[in-house]
């Protein structure tokens, strides 16, 4: 082979190598959040409940919840995928074993604390952060900003009690866990429909849901936190400006006395202190012995945070207010919920300690 022929061969070889390199480069891209080069066909697009379309790994294996309410929903469908924790209550964590205690605590994006640790999130490098709950004002902009700031996708999934079945269907699509999602979705749909049917066939008791965090609060009619309470009771806390905070609308005792409910549901951090208030003996609910403390375990069954555990609240409230008209055993229903959503068993002794019968 002459010199000219060798030069042509070498040139052709170089061109072939460059073409191969370019082809490899075009078929992959740099994922800045993971620091890995991944094939483009390993990613997919997902449209969340806000209408935002985000790019996600095809197989999600590392999940972070945006807060406690979101984590409660997610524990039911993906307890094995968490790489961080949003729950800072050691008593609540006892229900879920040691795996969550060992995870780094990140806080929450929304809610009363809003202490989400972005720097720690970037170190952890999850596949995505999932926010579940009501569609708050400005949420699209919030999640876009967080996604840009961290390089980690944030998605929002709408959650209300009345359409919680759709929440789990959407999560099944997101996490590729359709079978698990169907079981949870069916439970939510069937239980909610059963409670709606029940509520339409009872004479609703006039009631107040009173919270106490150092002062009086009521969960007003129409509040996001009153969803299950409004369904099963005649919520007489009608106010001009409804607060969607977990503490409710602040009122004085004179207003409670004016409302004078036939039944009271009591919750909050200082329930015992509230029950010792001697002025309450003048209320019809106290005279009739119809005061009920909301069960807590692992979380408040009525909210705080307002998540999927409110199904327990509905089941409990119907049995508390209308014991002669319910057709189920409260312990059996509670145990079923614990197995399905918390992946744990609940003994009768533990059930009684929760305050299921009070």
DANOR-V197018 format. One record per pair of residues at least 6 apart in sequence whose C-alpha atoms are under 7 Angstrom apart, sorted by the first residue. I is the first residue (numbers start at 0). J is the second residue. D is the distance in whole Angstrom. If there is no record, write none. Layout:
BEGIN
I:J:D ; I:J:D
END
This chain:
BEGIN
26:38:6 ; 26:39:6 ; 27:36:7 ; 27:37:6 ; 27:38:5 ; 27:39:5 ; 28:36:6 ; 28:37:6 ; 28:38:7 ; 28:39:7 ; 29:35:6 ; 29:36:5 ; 29:37:7 ; 30:36:6 ; 30:37:7 ; 31:150:7 ; 32:124:6 ; 32:150:5 ; 32:151:6 ; 33:124:6 ; 41:56:6 ; 41:57:5 ; 42:54:7 ; 42:55:6 ; 42:56:4 ; 42:57:5 ; 43:54:6 ; 43:55:5 ; 43:56:6 ; 43:57:6 ; 44:52:6 ; 44:53:6 ; 44:54:5 ; 44:55:6 ; 45:52:5 ; 45:53:5 ; 45:54:6 ; 45:55:7 ; 46:52:4 ; 46:53:6 ; 47:154:6 ; 47:155:6 ; 47:156:6 ; 48:155:6 ; 48:156:5 ; 48:157:6 ; 49:139:6 ; 49:155:7 ; 53:152:7 ; 56:126:7 ; 59:126:6 ; 59:174:6 ; 60:80:6 ; 60:126:7 ; 61:80:5 ; 61:81:6 ; 61:82:6 ; 61:125:5 ; 61:126:5 ; 62:80:5 ; 62:81:5 ; 62:82:6 ; 62:125:6 ; 62:126:6 ; 62:127:6 ; 62:128:6 ; 63:81:6 ; 63:82:6 ; 63:83:6 ; 63:125:7 ; 63:127:7 ; 63:128:5 ; 63:129:6 ; 64:70:5 ; 64:85:7 ; 64:128:6 ; 64:129:5 ; 64:130:6 ; 65:107:5 ; 65:108:5 ; 65:128:6 ; 65:129:6 ; 65:130:5 ; 66:85:5 ; 66:106:6 ; 66:107:4 ; 66:108:6 ; 66:109:7 ; 67:85:5 ; 67:86:6 ; 67:107:7 ; 67:304:7 ; 68:304:5 ; 68:305:6 ; 68:306:5 ; 69:130:6 ; 69:131:5 ; 69:132:7 ; 70:85:7 ; 71:306:7 ; 71:307:7 ; 72:306:7 ; 72:307:6 ; 74:340:7 ; 74:341:7 ; 75:339:7 ; 75:340:4 ; 75:341:6 ; 76:179:6 ; 76:180:7 ; 82:102:6 ; 82:125:7 ; 83:102:5 ; 83:103:5 ; 83:104:6 ; 83:105:7 ; 84:99:6 ; 84:102:6 ; 84:103:6 ; 84:104:5 ; 84:105:6 ; 85:104:6 ; 85:105:6 ; 85:106:5 ; 85:107:6 ; 91:296:7 ; 91:297:4 ; 91:298:7 ; 92:99:7 ; 92:100:7 ; 94:297:7 ; 95:341:7 ; 105:115:6 ; 105:116:5 ; 106:114:5 ; 106:115:4 ; 106:116:6 ; 107:113:5 ; 107:114:6 ; 107:115:5 ; 108:114:6 ; 108:115:5 ; 121:149:6 ; 126:151:7 ; 127:151:6 ; 127:152:5 ; 127:153:6 ; 128:152:6 ; 128:153:5 ; 128:154:6 ; 129:153:6 ; 129:154:5 ; 129:155:6 ; 130:154:6 ; 130:155:5 ; 130:156:6 ; 131:155:6 ; 131:156:5 ; 131:157:6 ; 131:158:6 ; 132:156:7 ; 132:157:5 ; 132:158:4 ; 132:159:7 ; 133:157:6 ; 133:158:6 ; 133:159:7 ; 134:157:6 ; 142:153:6 ; 146:152:5 ; 146:153:6 ; 156:166:7 ; 157:166:6 ; 158:166:6 ; 161:191:7 ; 163:187:6 ; 164:184:4 ; 164:185:7 ; 164:187:5 ; 164:188:6 ; 165:184:7 ; 167:180:5 ; 167:183:7 ; 167:184:6 ; 168:180:6 ; 168:181:7 ; 168:184:6 ; 171:177:4 ; 171:180:5 ; 198:230:7 ; 198:231:5 ; 203:231:7 ; 203:232:5 ; 203:233:5 ; 204:232:5 ; 204:233:6 ; 204:261:7 ; 204:262:7 ; 205:232:6 ; 205:233:5 ; 205:234:6 ; 205:235:6 ; 205:260:6 ; 205:261:5 ; 205:262:6 ; 206:232:6 ; 206:233:6 ; 206:234:5 ; 206:235:6 ; 206:260:5 ; 206:261:6 ; 206:262:5 ; 206:263:5 ; 207:217:7 ; 207:234:6 ; 207:235:6 ; 207:236:6 ; 207:260:6 ; 207:262:7 ; 207:263:5 ; 207:264:6 ; 208:217:6 ; 208:218:6 ; 208:263:6 ; 208:264:5 ; 208:265:6 ; 209:216:6 ; 209:217:5 ; 209:218:7 ; 209:264:6 ; 209:265:5 ; 209:266:6 ; 210:216:5 ; 210:217:6 ; 210:246:6 ; 210:265:6 ; 210:266:5 ; 210:267:5 ; 211:266:7 ; 211:267:5 ; 211:268:6 ; 211:269:6 ; 211:270:6 ; 211:273:7 ; 212:267:6 ; 212:268:6 ; 212:269:6 ; 213:269:7 ; 215:249:6 ; 215:250:6 ; 215:251:6 ; 216:246:6 ; 216:247:5 ; 216:248:5 ; 216:249:4 ; 216:250:6 ; 217:236:7 ; 217:247:5 ; 217:248:5 ; 217:249:7 ; 218:224:7 ; 218:225:6 ; 218:247:5 ; 218:248:6 ; 219:225:7 ; 219:236:5 ; 219:237:6 ; 219:238:7 ; 219:241:6 ; 219:247:7 ; 219:248:7 ; 220:229:6 ; 220:234:6 ; 220:236:6 ; 220:237:6 ; 222:241:6 ; 222:242:6 ; 222:243:5 ; 223:243:6 ; 224:243:6 ; 224:245:7 ; 224:302:6 ; 224:305:6 ; 227:313:6 ; 231:317:7 ; 235:258:7 ; 241:248:7 ; 242:248:6 ; 245:303:6 ; 256:282:7 ; 259:282:6 ; 259:283:6 ; 260:283:6 ; 260:284:6 ; 261:283:5 ; 261:284:4 ; 262:284:4 ; 262:289:5 ; 262:290:6 ; 263:284:6 ; 263:289:6 ; 263:290:5 ; 263:291:6 ; 264:290:6 ; 264:291:5 ; 264:292:6 ; 264:293:7 ; 265:291:6 ; 265:292:5 ; 265:293:6 ; 266:292:6 ; 266:293:5 ; 279:285:7 ; 280:286:7 ; 284:290:6 ; 291:357:6 ; 293:299:7 ; 293:300:7 ; 293:301:7 ; 294:300:6 ; 294:353:6 ; 294:354:5 ; 294:355:6 ; 295:353:6 ; 296:353:6 ; 300:308:6 ; 300:309:5 ; 300:311:6 ; 300:312:5 ; 301:309:5 ; 301:312:5 ; 302:309:6 ; 311:333:7 ; 315:329:7 ; 317:325:7 ; 318:325:6 ; 330:347:7 ; 330:350:7 ; 334:344:7 ; 334:345:5 ; 337:343:6 ; 337:344:6 ; 337:345:7 ; 338:344:6
END
